[in-house]
Amino acid sequence: MNQQDFYKKWENFWYYYKWYVIGGLFLLCAIGIAIGSCAAKEKVDFYALCAGERMPTAIQSQQLEEWLSEKVSDANDAEEDRKRASLITVETTDQWNGTGSSAMLVQVNSGKMVLYILSESTYKILHENEVLQDLSFAGESPYLEKDRYLLSASGALDQLDSFEGNAEEYYLCLRKVEGTSFEKSASKKMQEEMAKDLIKRLIAEEK
């Protein structure tokens, strides 16, 4: 086949199939970008729920995630093995009594989180419904009150400049796993152990 015949065949092919070729190349590029994004995406091993009357700002949420990521680690505590945390935020009033958004109720009943960062009123809702577990396992601390750790009062958030002058008090609490439908969930048990270690670490770091 001479060069002229080749060009004619190519022109004929391109005329009838160019959109298939362009579409195929576009699809390959999209798949490549998706695979690259998935490979580069940092793995999330730990989840926490932040629920209050007002949503934390975007900067506060980011700083809380970074703070949680620094505090949660595996047993050998190697820097390269630090866990990546993700914070789920919901703004709520009293879903248990049928008012406000149902977002918190959904997260409490079926979400991945065991560790909760709660405002005063949100804490009261979950406390009264006996959703939270006792934290006496964590040791002794002036900021530990039965089923809540006084996160704001402890000064643990003072290093986060976005919380400077923040009027709302936050508490750390753990959702009950033992004796609930989550008891047989391996992922919930793992989240529980990591959350317990985090609270123990905060108490150990108290000045």
Secondary structure, 3 states (H helix, E strand, C coil): CCHHHHHHHHHHHHHHHHHHHHHHHHHHHHHHHHHHHHHHCCCCCEEEEEEECCCCCHHHHHHHHHHHHHHCCCCCCCHHHCCCEEEEEEECCCHHHCCCCCHHHHHHHHCCCCEEEECHHHHHHHHHCCCECCCHHHCCCCCEECCEECHHHHCCCCCCHHHCCCCCCCEEEEECCCCCCCCCCHHHHHHHHHHHHHHHHHHHCCC
